[in-house]
């Protein structure tokens, strides 16, 4: 069975990912992980997250994918032992030394080769299999035809990025942040310098009109999912530990629905529906990366980020079936008269006009403008905790 693997930058995002259909989540601890600017998990958080995930039949993998220097070895053995005690399912590694230590101090942890290692052929994968690795996250630069060849020549589990950010450097091994901000991207300090606005000059003359970006469009591989399933790929991975709960819910939900439809029927009736749904997240412009061919200029992000077509308004905390009143936590401004769309793991997109609103004490209010404000209003259909609602941004459709 194919695994849908989602990112989680904190406990709330982990729970959202699992509720919206992820079979597994990957998280980072306070040490040994890239994405230092994500909230990341303390050991207590990891233990709680694993218990929640396992209760819902999902797995948890912990990233330990930095390129370690000498000082990055301190406390390694103890950390691995703590992860095993917490019943983490696997760890994602770049360093062979980390793998050696894991086999000695935490032998129950599955070893997954990180995409940072740029694995792009079956011989590399078979080499790491001899050292105890069970899975490899393939380099994003590998196309479908190469994945097919790799699958034929190794029985190591294959994990493939299917959605999210693409690094301008090979498999994320970039030095821009080191040179421009004195932050080591390969030790968790990426400043996303490739996404800054640059003015391009040569010999004092402007050679590119306006601002120039080095970064690429995000990967969006919806149409590749059936082929990847048929090839025997083990896991489809979504990038984005620093993304919002709304982004994670939207993207995980779309891929969950698409995967389930293909497994159930052997075909996808309407790819356009899924593409329109995924565009409701806060995406940059998207392309198919290297899946079908070498990424060209059409995969480059020359302009500012694409504006989302929808705005996330809030998340459901509770629904009183007897009274027909939903309690929500506000995330963006809305008011009486706003037309919203509810959605959830088991809730189809459902439009609704808000005609009255109340605060947490059931006092009437006209607007919800404060971050995480508790708001109540009547809804004539059943809702569940973690369902969400949004509104269409007409100017961006």
matplotlib code that plots the C-alpha trace (Angstrom):
import matplotlib.pyplot as plt

x = [0.0, 1.3, 2.1, 1.2, 3.9, 3.2, 5.4, 4.8, 6.6, 4.8, 2.3, -0.7, 0.5, 1.1, -2.4, -3.8, -1.8, -3.0, -6.6, -6.6, -5.3, -1.5, -0.3, 2.9, 4.4, 8.0, 9.2, 12.4, 13.7, 15.6, 18.9, 20.4, 17.6, 17.4, 14.7, 15.9, 13.3, 10.4, 9.0, 10.4, 9.8, 11.1, 11.5, 8.3, 6.6, 7.9, 6.6, 3.1, 3.2, 4.1, 1.3, -1.2, -0.1, 0.0, -3.5, -4.6, -2.6, 0.0, 3.8, 6.3, 9.8, 12.3, 14.7, 18.4, 19.5, 22.0, 25.5, 27.2, 30.4, 32.3, 30.2, 27.1, 28.0, 27.6, 24.6, 23.9, 23.8, 21.5, 19.2, 18.9, 18.1, 15.4, 13.8, 13.7, 12.1, 9.5, 8.7, 9.5, 9.2, 12.2, 14.9, 15.9, 19.7, 22.4, 25.4, 26.5, 28.0, 24.6, 23.4, 26.2, 25.4, 21.7, 22.3, 24.2, 22.1, 18.6, 18.4, 14.5, 14.6, 14.2, 17.0, 15.9, 18.4, 17.7, 17.2, 20.2, 22.4, 21.2, 20.5, 19.7, 20.6, 20.0, 23.7, 23.8, 20.7, 21.9, 25.1, 23.2, 21.0, 24.0, 24.5, 21.0, 18.9, 15.3, 14.3, 15.8, 14.3, 15.2, 16.8, 14.2, 16.2, 15.2, 12.6, 9.9, 11.8, 14.8, 12.5, 11.3, 14.9, 15.8, 12.7, 13.7, 17.2, 16.7, 14.2, 14.9, 11.7, 11.5, 10.2, 9.5, 8.8, 5.4, 4.6, 6.3, 9.4, 12.2, 15.7, 17.7, 20.7, 21.2, 18.9, 19.1, 22.9, 23.1, 25.7, 23.9, 22.8, 26.4, 27.8, 25.1, 23.9, 26.6, 23.9, 24.7, 21.8, 23.1, 23.0, 19.5, 20.1, 18.7, 17.6, 15.9, 18.3, 17.3, 13.8, 15.0, 14.6, 17.8, 18.8, 21.0, 23.8, 26.9, 29.7, 27.4, 24.5, 21.2, 20.8, 17.4, 14.4, 13.1, 13.7, 15.3, 14.7, 16.9, 14.3, 12.1, 8.4, 7.0, 6.7, 3.1, 2.9, -0.8, -0.8, 2.2, 0.6, -1.0, 2.3, 4.3, 1.8, 2.1, 5.9, 5.8, 7.0, 6.5, 5.9, 4.8, 6.2, 4.9, 7.5, 6.7, 7.5, 7.3, 4.0, 0.7, -1.9, -4.2, -1.6, -1.0, -4.7, -5.5, -2.6, -2.8, -6.6, -6.2, -3.5, -5.5, -8.6, -6.6, -4.7, -7.9, -9.8, -7.0, -6.6, -10.4, -11.2, -7.8, -8.2, -8.7, -11.9, -11.1, -7.5, -8.7, -10.8, -7.7, -5.6, -8.2, -8.4, -4.7, -4.6, -6.7, -3.6, -1.0, 1.1, 3.8, 3.3, 3.9, 5.5, 6.3, 9.9, 12.1, 9.3, 8.8, 11.9, 14.8, 13.3, 13.6, 12.9, 9.2, 10.0, 11.8, 10.0, 10.7, 7.9, 6.5, 4.7, 1.3, -1.5, -3.8, -7.4, -8.7, -8.1, -8.1, -10.5, -10.7, -10.7, -13.6, -13.2, -16.6, -20.1, -23.2, -25.6, -28.6, -28.2, -26.7, -23.9, -20.3, -17.4, -14.4, -11.0, -10.5, -7.3, -8.2, -10.8, -14.4, -17.8, -21.5, -22.4, -19.3, -19.8, -17.5, -16.7, -16.3, -14.2, -12.7, -11.2, -14.7, -16.6, -17.0, -16.7, -19.8, -20.8, -22.5, -23.4, -22.7, -25.8, -25.1, -22.1, -21.4, -18.4, -17.5, -20.1, -22.8, -22.9, -23.7, -20.7, -20.5, -16.8, -14.0, -10.8, -8.5, -6.1, -7.4, -10.6, -13.3, -16.4, -19.7, -22.4, -25.3, -24.6, -27.3, -24.9, -22.7, -19.1, -16.2, -13.1, -10.3, -12.7, -11.8, -13.4, -12.2, -13.4, -12.8, -10.5, -12.4, -9.6, -7.2, -9.4]
y = [0.0, 3.5, 5.8, 9.5, 11.2, 14.8, 17.4, 18.6, 21.6, 21.3, 19.2, 21.0, 20.4, 16.8, 16.3, 18.2, 16.1, 12.8, 13.9, 14.9, 11.6, 11.3, 7.7, 9.1, 12.4, 13.5, 15.9, 17.6, 17.6, 20.4, 18.8, 17.2, 18.5, 20.9, 23.6, 25.2, 27.9, 25.4, 25.2, 21.7, 19.1, 18.7, 15.1, 15.4, 16.7, 13.8, 11.3, 12.9, 13.1, 9.4, 8.4, 10.4, 9.2, 5.5, 5.8, 6.9, 4.2, 6.6, 6.5, 9.2, 9.7, 12.1, 14.0, 13.9, 15.2, 17.8, 17.6, 17.2, 18.9, 17.8, 19.7, 18.1, 14.7, 15.7, 13.9, 11.8, 8.4, 9.6, 11.3, 8.2, 6.2, 8.7, 8.4, 4.6, 4.9, 7.2, 4.5, 6.6, 4.5, 5.7, 8.4, 10.2, 10.5, 12.1, 10.9, 7.3, 7.8, 8.6, 5.4, 3.4, 5.0, 4.3, 0.6, 0.4, 2.6, 2.4, -0.8, -0.7, 2.6, 2.2, 4.0, 6.2, 7.8, 11.5, 13.3, 15.4, 12.5, 12.9, 9.2, 8.9, 5.3, 1.8, 1.0, 3.7, 2.4, -1.2, 0.1, 1.7, -1.4, -3.4, -0.9, -1.4, 1.2, 0.2, 3.2, 6.0, 9.4, 9.8, 13.1, 15.5, 15.6, 12.0, 11.6, 8.9, 6.9, 6.8, 5.8, 2.9, 1.7, 2.1, 0.1, -2.7, -3.0, -2.6, -3.8, -0.9, 1.1, 4.2, 7.6, 10.3, 14.0, 14.7, 18.3, 21.4, 23.5, 22.8, 23.8, 25.7, 23.6, 19.9, 18.1, 21.0, 21.0, 24.8, 27.3, 30.6, 31.2, 30.5, 33.2, 35.8, 35.5, 33.4, 30.7, 27.1, 25.8, 22.2, 22.5, 23.9, 27.6, 28.0, 31.7, 30.9, 33.4, 32.0, 33.5, 37.1, 39.8, 40.6, 43.3, 41.8, 43.9, 43.1, 45.6, 48.3, 47.6, 46.1, 42.8, 41.7, 44.0, 44.4, 41.9, 38.5, 35.4, 32.4, 30.1, 27.6, 27.0, 24.5, 20.9, 19.7, 16.1, 15.2, 13.7, 11.6, 9.9, 6.9, 6.1, 6.3, 4.0, 1.5, 1.7, 0.4, 3.5, 3.1, 6.6, 9.9, 12.9, 16.4, 19.1, 21.9, 21.6, 25.4, 25.7, 26.6, 24.2, 25.3, 24.5, 21.1, 20.3, 21.4, 19.6, 16.4, 16.2, 16.6, 13.9, 11.6, 11.9, 11.4, 8.3, 6.8, 7.3, 5.7, 2.7, 2.2, 2.6, 2.3, 5.7, 9.4, 10.8, 14.5, 15.7, 19.3, 19.1, 18.2, 20.9, 23.5, 22.3, 22.3, 25.9, 26.9, 26.5, 29.2, 27.9, 29.5, 28.9, 25.2, 23.0, 19.3, 19.6, 16.8, 14.2, 14.2, 16.0, 18.1, 21.2, 24.1, 27.9, 27.3, 25.8, 29.0, 31.5, 34.8, 36.8, 37.3, 34.4, 33.5, 34.9, 32.2, 31.9, 31.4, 32.7, 30.5, 31.9, 29.5, 26.0, 24.1, 23.4, 22.0, 21.5, 21.4, 19.2, 20.0, 23.7, 23.6, 26.0, 25.7, 27.0, 28.1, 29.6, 32.6, 32.8, 35.6, 38.4, 37.6, 39.1, 38.7, 38.3, 36.5, 33.6, 30.8, 27.2, 24.5, 21.4, 18.6, 15.1, 13.6, 16.8, 17.8, 21.5, 23.1, 26.7, 28.8, 32.4, 33.6, 35.5, 35.9, 35.6, 35.4, 35.6, 32.8, 34.1, 34.0, 37.8, 39.0, 40.4, 41.6, 40.9, 38.5, 40.4, 39.2, 36.3, 33.0, 34.7, 32.2, 32.7, 30.9, 30.8, 28.6, 26.1, 23.7, 20.8, 18.7, 19.7, 18.1, 19.3, 20.1, 20.9, 24.3, 27.1, 29.7, 32.3, 32.9, 35.9, 37.0, 39.2, 36.3, 33.7]
z = [0.0, -0.9, 2.0, 2.0, 4.1, 5.4, 7.1, 10.6, 12.2, 15.5, 17.4, 16.0, 12.4, 13.2, 14.4, 11.4, 9.0, 10.5, 10.7, 7.1, 5.9, 6.2, 6.7, 8.3, 9.3, 9.4, 12.1, 13.3, 16.8, 18.5, 17.4, 14.3, 12.0, 9.1, 9.1, 12.3, 11.9, 12.1, 15.7, 15.9, 18.6, 22.1, 23.3, 25.2, 22.0, 20.1, 22.6, 22.5, 18.7, 18.4, 20.8, 18.9, 15.5, 16.6, 18.1, 14.6, 12.8, 11.4, 11.7, 12.8, 11.2, 12.8, 10.5, 11.5, 8.1, 8.8, 7.3, 10.7, 11.9, 14.9, 17.4, 15.9, 17.4, 21.0, 22.7, 19.6, 21.3, 24.1, 21.6, 19.5, 22.6, 23.5, 20.1, 20.4, 23.8, 22.4, 19.8, 16.8, 13.7, 11.8, 11.3, 8.1, 7.8, 5.7, 7.7, 7.5, 11.0, 12.4, 10.9, 12.5, 15.9, 15.4, 14.8, 18.0, 20.3, 18.7, 16.6, 16.4, 14.4, 10.7, 8.7, 5.8, 3.5, 3.2, -0.1, 1.0, 0.0, -3.6, -4.2, -7.9, -8.9, -7.7, -7.1, -4.4, -2.8, -2.8, -1.1, 1.7, 2.0, 3.0, 5.9, 7.3, 5.5, 4.7, 2.6, 0.4, -0.3, -3.9, -5.1, -6.5, -9.7, -10.6, -13.3, -13.6, -16.2, -13.8, -10.9, -13.0, -13.5, -9.9, -8.8, -11.1, -9.6, -5.9, -3.3, -1.0, -0.3, -2.4, -1.2, -3.7, -3.2, -4.9, -3.7, -2.3, -2.5, -4.9, -4.1, -6.7, -5.7, -6.1, -3.6, -1.2, -0.7, -1.1, 0.1, -0.7, 2.9, 4.1, 1.8, 2.1, 5.7, 7.5, 8.2, 7.3, 5.2, 5.6, 9.4, 9.6, 8.8, 5.3, 4.8, 1.5, -0.2, -3.6, -3.1, -2.5, -5.0, -6.9, -9.3, -12.0, -13.4, -15.6, -16.0, -14.5, -16.9, -16.0, -17.8, -16.5, -16.2, -12.7, -9.9, -10.5, -8.3, -8.3, -6.9, -8.7, -8.8, -6.3, -7.3, -8.0, -9.0, -8.9, -12.4, -11.6, -8.7, -10.6, -12.4, -9.1, -7.5, -10.4, -10.2, -6.7, -4.9, -1.2, 0.0, -1.6, 0.3, 0.8, 1.6, 4.0, 7.7, 7.9, 6.2, 7.9, 9.3, 6.5, 3.8, 5.3, 5.7, 2.1, 0.4, 2.4, 1.8, -1.9, -2.3, 0.1, -2.1, -5.3, -4.0, -2.6, -5.9, -7.9, -5.6, -5.6, -9.3, -11.1, -12.7, -12.0, -13.4, -13.1, -12.5, -12.9, -9.7, -7.7, -9.3, -8.5, -4.9, -4.4, -5.7, -2.7, -0.5, -0.2, -3.0, -5.1, -8.8, -9.5, -12.1, -12.4, -11.5, -12.9, -13.0, -16.8, -18.1, -16.9, -15.4, -17.8, -17.7, -17.3, -13.8, -12.7, -10.4, -12.1, -10.6, -7.1, -5.4, -6.9, -4.8, -3.2, -4.5, -1.0, 2.5, 5.6, 8.1, 11.0, 12.4, 14.1, 17.8, 18.6, 17.3, 19.4, 17.5, 19.7, 19.2, 15.8, 16.9, 15.8, 17.9, 15.9, 16.4, 14.1, 12.0, 9.6, 9.6, 8.8, 9.6, 9.5, 5.8, 4.8, 2.4, 3.6, 2.5, 5.1, 4.4, 6.3, 6.2, 5.8, 4.7, 1.1, 0.3, 1.7, 1.1, 3.8, 4.6, 8.1, 9.2, 12.9, 15.2, 18.9, 21.2, 23.6, 26.1, 23.4, 23.2, 19.6, 17.6, 14.0, 13.2, 14.2, 13.9, 16.7, 16.1, 17.6, 18.8, 19.8, 17.7, 17.6, 15.0, 13.8, 11.0, 9.7, 9.1, 11.3, 11.8, 13.6, 15.4, 12.9, 10.1, 8.6, 6.7, 4.1, 1.7, -2.0, -2.9, -6.0, -7.2, -7.4, -9.0]

ax = plt.figure().add_subplot(projection="3d")
ax.plot(x, y, z, "-o")
ax.set_aspect("equal")
plt.show()
